[in-house]
Amino acid sequence: MDNIYTNQEYLRKNPTWHDEDSPWKASQIMELLARNKIDVQKVAEIGCGAGGVIKELADQMGFDRSFQGFDISPEAIRLAEQHHRPGLDFSCEDLLLSPEHYDLLLVIDVIEHIPDYLGFTAKCQTKARYKIYHIPLDIHVSSVMRARFVVGRRTVGHLHYFSAESALDTVNDTGHKVIDYMYTDGGVALANLHPSFRRSLANLPRKFVGFFSKKLSARWFGGYSLLVLAE
């Protein structure tokens, strides 16, 4: 089977590589780092796509630090190069084959795309002191009842589907120590960027239950991901 990230199939289906979501994702990462009082100097992102997340972090954290984005897709790196500046570089290569070690490794919406996600996550553990994973929670009551969780396989290449519990187990079972995690409500927060009647309807109960418990809202209605900080 051809790799959809190198044969332009992913680019055809997702021409922006979801770069418009990057400021929100970066804000969630900054919140998680801040509440754990973690300061880093050398940051890398594996599967950086069009580079927007690490670019936003560089803008907020300052270019006196080192930021490096990696992706195996030439198309993604061509998009990412628009963000290049001193202190922020992009490489079309597999970071896991590099001898470099980092203070922080970002793995944002990546492991659900990897056939051997456990082997991949175990290798990520060795590449930095701290790791941050952002993992979509495709398994929830609504998606199972309507068999909707497979939609991500056809549109954005999700090969694996997670609940909060299985996402945390994946991180724990691959040699990591989980420090902290938080639910991110992309279904609600990014609604204006991806408007649809279906999303508007789904956000009504999602917002109401999420006001009291994001955990319950994620379990029942979806639209959430888990942001995990680990060593």
C-alpha positions in Angstrom: 0.0 0.0 0.0 1.3 3.4 -0.9 2.1 5.9 1.9 -0.7 8.5 1.7 1.7 11.1 3.2 4.3 10.8 0.4 2.1 10.0 -2.6 0.1 13.2 -2.3 -3.2 11.5 -1.4 -3.3 13.1 2.0 -2.5 16.5 0.5 -5.4 16.1 -2.0 -7.9 15.4 0.8 -6.4 17.9 3.3 -4.7 20.7 1.2 -4.0 22.9 4.2 -2.6 20.0 6.3 -4.9 21.4 9.1 -2.5 24.3 9.6 -5.4 26.6 10.5 -5.8 24.6 13.8 -2.2 25.3 14.9 -2.7 28.4 17.0 -5.3 26.6 19.2 -3.2 23.5 19.5 -0.1 25.5 20.5 -2.2 27.3 23.1 -3.1 24.0 24.7 0.5 22.9 24.7 1.6 26.1 26.4 -1.1 25.8 29.0 0.1 22.2 29.9 3.7 23.3 30.1 2.9 26.3 32.2 0.8 24.5 34.7 3.7 22.0 35.2 6.3 24.8 35.3 8.4 23.2 32.6 10.9 25.3 30.6 12.7 23.9 27.6 15.4 25.1 25.3 15.6 22.5 22.5 12.2 21.4 21.0 11.4 19.0 18.1 8.1 18.0 16.5 7.8 14.7 14.7 5.1 14.6 12.0 5.0 18.4 12.0 2.9 18.7 8.8 2.7 22.2 7.6 4.7 23.4 10.6 2.1 25.7 12.2 2.2 24.2 15.7 6.0 24.5 16.3 6.0 27.9 14.6 3.4 29.2 17.1 5.4 27.8 20.0 8.6 29.4 18.7 6.7 32.7 18.5 5.5 32.4 22.1 8.6 30.9 23.7 11.2 33.0 21.8 13.7 32.3 19.1 16.6 32.3 21.5 15.7 28.5 21.7 16.0 25.8 19.1 12.9 24.5 17.3 13.0 21.7 14.6 10.1 20.2 12.7 10.3 16.8 11.0 8.0 15.2 8.5 8.4 12.4 6.0 6.1 14.2 3.5 7.9 16.5 1.0 4.6 18.3 0.4 4.2 19.0 4.1 7.8 20.3 4.4 7.3 22.6 1.4 4.3 24.1 3.2 6.3 24.3 6.5 9.2 26.1 4.9 7.1 29.3 4.8 7.6 29.5 8.6 11.4 29.1 8.4 13.4 31.7 10.3 16.6 31.7 12.5 16.0 29.2 15.3 13.2 27.4 13.5 14.1 24.7 10.9 12.3 21.9 9.0 13.6 18.6 7.7 12.0 16.0 5.4 13.3 13.0 7.3 12.5 10.5 10.0 13.4 12.1 13.4 13.7 8.7 14.9 16.7 7.9 12.8 18.5 11.1 14.0 21.1 10.8 16.8 19.8 14.2 18.3 18.2 14.3 21.7 15.8 17.1 22.8 14.4 18.7 25.9 10.8 18.3 24.5 9.4 16.2 21.7 6.0 17.1 20.3 3.9 14.2 18.9 0.7 16.0 17.9 -2.1 14.0 16.2 0.4 11.4 14.9 0.3 8.0 16.6 -3.2 7.2 15.3 -1.7 7.3 11.8 1.2 4.9 12.5 0.7 1.1 11.7 3.0 0.1 14.5 2.0 2.8 16.9 3.3 1.0 20.0 6.8 0.6 18.5 6.8 4.1 17.3 5.7 5.6 20.7 8.4 3.5 22.5 11.0 5.0 20.2 9.7 8.5 20.8 10.3 7.9 24.5 14.1 7.8 24.0 14.3 11.1 22.0 13.6 13.7 24.6 13.3 14.2 28.3 9.7 15.4 28.0 7.2 14.3 25.4 3.8 15.8 24.7 1.2 13.6 22.8 -2.0 14.9 21.4 -4.3 11.9 20.7 -7.8 12.2 19.2 -10.5 10.3 21.2 -12.4 8.7 18.3 -14.0 6.0 20.5 -17.0 7.4 22.4 -20.6 6.3 22.9 -21.9 8.4 19.9 -19.3 7.2 17.5 -19.8 3.5 18.4 -23.6 3.7 18.1 -23.4 5.4 14.7 -20.2 3.6 13.5 -18.8 7.0 12.8 -15.3 6.5 14.2 -14.2 4.9 10.9 -14.8 8.2 9.1 -11.3 9.4 10.2 -9.8 6.4 8.4 -11.1 7.5 5.1 -10.6 11.2 5.4 -7.4 11.8 7.5 -5.8 8.3 7.7 -6.6 7.3 11.3 -5.6 3.6 11.6 -6.2 3.3 15.3 -9.0 4.6 17.5 -8.6 5.6 21.1 -10.5 6.4 24.3 -8.9 8.4 27.1 -8.1 5.2 28.9 -6.5 3.4 26.0 -4.6 6.6 25.0 -3.1 6.8 28.5 -2.3 3.1 28.6 -0.5 3.4 25.3 1.8 6.1 26.7 2.3 4.2 30.0 2.9 0.8 28.3 5.7 2.2 26.0 8.1 3.2 28.8 6.8 6.6 29.6 5.9 8.1 33.0 2.8 10.3 32.6 3.2 13.6 34.4 -0.1 15.3 33.5 -2.9 15.3 30.9 -5.8 17.4 29.9 -8.8 17.1 27.6 -8.8 19.4 24.6 -12.2 20.4 23.1 -11.4 20.8 19.5 -15.0 20.0 18.4 -16.1 23.2 20.2 -13.0 25.4 20.0 -12.5 24.9 16.3 -16.1 25.0 15.2 -15.8 28.4 13.5 -12.9 27.1 11.4 -14.8 24.0 10.3 -18.5 24.9 10.3 -21.1 22.4 9.5 -24.7 21.7 10.5 -23.7 18.3 11.9 -21.0 19.9 14.1 -23.4 22.6 15.3 -25.9 20.0 16.4 -23.3 17.8 18.1 -21.9 20.8 20.0 -25.1 21.5 21.8 -24.9 18.5 24.2 -21.1 18.6 24.0 -21.0 22.1 25.4 -23.6 21.5 28.1 -22.1 18.3 29.5 -18.6 19.7 29.0 -19.4 22.6 31.3 -19.7 20.2 34.1 -17.3 17.4 33.0 -15.1 17.3 29.9 -14.4 13.7 30.7 -18.0 12.7 30.4 -18.6 14.9 27.4 -15.6 13.2 25.6 -16.9 9.7 26.6 -20.5 10.4 25.4 -20.3 12.8 22.5 -16.6 13.0 21.3 -15.0 16.0 19.7 -12.1 15.8 22.2 -8.5 14.8 22.2 -6.2 14.0 25.1 -3.0 16.1 25.6 -0.5 14.0 27.6 2.8 15.2 29.1 5.2 12.4 29.9 8.8 11.7 30.7 
